């Protein structure tokens, strides 16, 4: 009852000030929405869903770009060296697995399955850090390129680790 009264008072105020709703059609709607108690909750949910879908899109793009950068980097390595061949193969598997598991997580049917795929993705990112560090320290990879790839790997791993903590309820979003 109080909500209806507030809405009618707002409508009276708007009509007294003779707001031309043709020029500003959303003004009246915005004022009426502000009077609705559920509006703030719906707006917050909408923002969260928007942020969530943006995050999902961003993480997928980053993981995909990361995998492409790894492939380009590996194409520049000396493939005649046996140790480079082994490390590059392992790096290719773990590095591309990061994005593949993120994609699988988004197609999962339960929260538990989603969390498991994100966890696998994190493990693959951590493994990739190991292989990249080996290439850098052995001098088999160009230091600047490896450092850039390591930096992106660490950032992806941090995002994934934070997501896992949130999913498991150990950290608030």
PETAJO-V975029 format. One record per residue. N is the residue number from 1. RES is the residue in one small letter. OMEGA is omega in radians with two decimals (* if undefined). Layout:
n->N res->RES omega->OMEGA
n->N res->RES omega->OMEGA
This chain:
n->1 res->x omega->-3.14
n->2 res->x omega->-3.14
n->3 res->x omega->3.13
n->4 res->x omega->3.14
n->5 res->x omega->3.13
n->6 res->x omega->3.13
n->7 res->x omega->-3.13
n->8 res->x omega->3.09
n->9 res->x omega->3.12
n->10 res->x omega->3.12
n->11 res->x omega->3.09
n->12 res->x omega->3.12
n->13 res->x omega->-3.14
n->14 res->x omega->-3.12
n->15 res->x omega->3.10
n->16 res->x omega->3.14
n->17 res->x omega->3.09
n->18 res->x omega->3.09
n->19 res->x omega->3.13
n->20 res->x omega->-3.08
n->21 res->x omega->3.08
n->22 res->x omega->3.12
n->23 res->x omega->-3.14
n->24 res->x omega->-3.05
n->25 res->x omega->-3.08
n->26 res->x omega->-3.11
n->27 res->x omega->-3.13
n->28 res->x omega->3.14
n->29 res->x omega->3.13
n->30 res->x omega->-3.13
n->31 res->x omega->3.13
n->32 res->x omega->3.12
n->33 res->x omega->-3.13
n->34 res->x omega->-3.13
n->35 res->x omega->-3.10
n->36 res->x omega->-3.09
n->37 res->x omega->-3.12
n->38 res->x omega->-3.08
n->39 res->x omega->-3.11
n->40 res->x omega->3.13
n->41 res->x omega->3.14
n->42 res->x omega->3.14
n->43 res->x omega->3.12
n->44 res->x omega->3.11
n->45 res->x omega->3.14
n->46 res->x omega->3.11
n->47 res->x omega->3.14
n->48 res->x omega->3.13
n->49 res->x omega->3.12
n->50 res->x omega->3.12
n->51 res->x omega->-3.13
n->52 res->x omega->-3.14
n->53 res->x omega->3.09
n->54 res->x omega->3.11
n->55 res->x omega->-3.13
n->56 res->x omega->3.13
n->57 res->x omega->-3.13
n->58 res->x omega->-3.11
n->59 res->x omega->3.09
n->60 res->x omega->3.13
n->61 res->x omega->-3.13
n->62 res->x omega->-3.14
n->63 res->x omega->3.13
n->64 res->x omega->3.11
n->65 res->x omega->3.10
n->66 res->x omega->3.13
n->67 res->x omega->3.10
n->68 res->x omega->3.12
n->69 res->x omega->3.08
n->70 res->x omega->-3.14
n->71 res->x omega->3.11
n->72 res->x omega->3.13
n->73 res->x omega->-3.11
n->74 res->x omega->3.08
n->75 res->x omega->-3.14
n->76 res->x omega->-3.11
n->77 res->x omega->3.09
n->78 res->x omega->-3.07
n->79 res->x omega->3.09
n->80 res->x omega->3.13
n->81 res->x omega->-3.07
n->82 res->x omega->-3.13
n->83 res->x omega->3.09
n->84 res->x omega->3.13
n->85 res->x omega->-3.10
n->86 res->x omega->-3.12
n->87 res->x omega->-3.14
n->88 res->x omega->3.11
n->89 res->x omega->3.13
n->90 res->x omega->3.13
n->91 res->x omega->3.10
n->92 res->x omega->-3.14
n->93 res->x omega->-3.09
n->94 res->x omega->-3.10
n->95 res->x omega->3.12
n->96 res->x omega->3.11
n->97 res->x omega->3.13
n->98 res->x omega->-3.13
n->99 res->x omega->-3.13
n->100 res->x omega->3.14
n->101 res->x omega->3.05
n->102 res->x omega->3.10
n->103 res->x omega->3.12
n->104 res->x omega->3.14
n->105 res->x omega->-3.11
n->106 res->x omega->3.09
n->107 res->x omega->-3.08
n->108 res->x omega->-3.06
n->109 res->x omega->3.12
n->110 res->x omega->3.12
n->111 res->x omega->3.14
n->112 res->x omega->3.12
n->113 res->x omega->3.10
n->114 res->x omega->3.14
n->115 res->x omega->3.13
n->116 res->x omega->3.14
n->117 res->x omega->3.08
n->118 res->x omega->3.09
n->119 res->x omega->3.09
n->120 res->x omega->3.12
n->121 res->x omega->3.09
n->122 res->x omega->3.12
n->123 res->x omega->3.10
n->124 res->x omega->3.10
n->125 res->x omega->3.11
n->126 res->x omega->3.09
n->127 res->x omega->3.12
n->128 res->x omega->3.09
n->129 res->x omega->3.13
n->130 res->x omega->-3.10
n->131 res->x omega->3.11
n->132 res->x omega->3.12
n->133 res->x omega->3.08
n->134 res->x omega->3.12
n->135 res->x omega->-3.13
n->136 res->x omega->-3.06
n->137 res->x omega->3.11
n->138 res->x omega->3.13
n->139 res->x omega->-3.09
n->140 res->x omega->3.12
n->141 res->x omega->3.13
n->142 res->x omega->-2.99
n->143 res->x omega->-3.10
n->144 res->x omega->-3.14
n->145 res->x omega->3.14
n->146 res->x omega->3.13
n->147 res->x omega->3.11
n->148 res->x omega->3.12
n->149 res->x omega->3.10
n->150 res->x omega->3.13
n->151 res->x omega->3.12
n->152 res->x omega->3.10
n->153 res->x omega->3.13
n->154 res->x omega->3.12
n->155 res->x omega->3.09
n->156 res->x omega->3.14
n->157 res->x omega->3.12
n->158 res->x omega->3.11
n->159 res->x omega->-3.13
n->160 res->x omega->3.13
n->161 res->x omega->3.10
n->162 res->x omega->3.11
n->163 res->x omega->-3.14
n->164 res->x omega->3.12
n->165 res->x omega->3.11
n->166 res->x omega->-3.13
n->167 res->x omega->-3.13
n->168 res->x omega->3.08
n->169 res->x omega->-3.13
n->170 res->x omega->3.13
n->171 res->x omega->3.13
n->172 res->x omega->-3.14
n->173 res->x omega->*
